[in-house]
């Protein structure tokens, strides 16, 4: 429609998306709200999201925002708030928020990691700012923010958005130097099967650094479906058979929860850490000083990550100037779970 001499584009609706795809409005609603699992085909889901991008469709939450006053809210999108790492990040964010802001947590409803539906909910809300933690590659591809947005722990992904990242390459160098100094030449890695870059980025940094010390990460990674202690504990016995034959003397886990499971499973097999196997983790959670032996790990500065992101986002909102990206230092905390190679 026209207002004076100025053209004002009408807002796309779910009906527009449905007509473009050739499906019902209810099908579009299922996909947009993350309720399509087992109810809508993957091909239709892909066509709907393509139409959403083409039409720049947004859920209409203006009325709800007026009623709730959410314009003073900052949205924090993260994969799993029960993960201690993200809990520490949230603690950092909330510690620096001004009184005028509140933090709204957005998490996946029916999956182990957030996808387009969760981000669509964030973009549709009347939020003053948005924080995206550890996003998948498919999230940042073609991402068009509707408010000041900052990415935390991007896992090496590049985008036009401001990112506050961790010095993963520095962490890889420290781990490699430490293990090489102890005589370890063959290292195994435990990662996550989700198609996102965070834990893979840590593996790549470690492998690059080990090569500089004439050491290696063997190709037989242990890739797990769930980020949990139990997943690593259950999978280790079968993996160890191949690793032991390959001469593995140290295991580096992309997340500390995996390291706890590896250590428990090793003990059940009669392996002594670090006499028979050294174990290294990432994150430096409180529990790492309590396990036996205490875990050597990379301190990923989770709380600092939160404080820097929260502060930068508030400055972005108030000044209107997009802040520069930054990389936070990490440090290897050496404890008793690593020792000389057997």
Order of alpha helices (4+ residues) and beta strands (2+ residues): beta-beta-alpha-alpha-alpha-alpha-beta-alpha-beta-alpha-beta-alpha-beta-beta-alpha-beta-alpha-beta-beta-alpha-beta-alpha-beta-beta-alpha-beta-beta
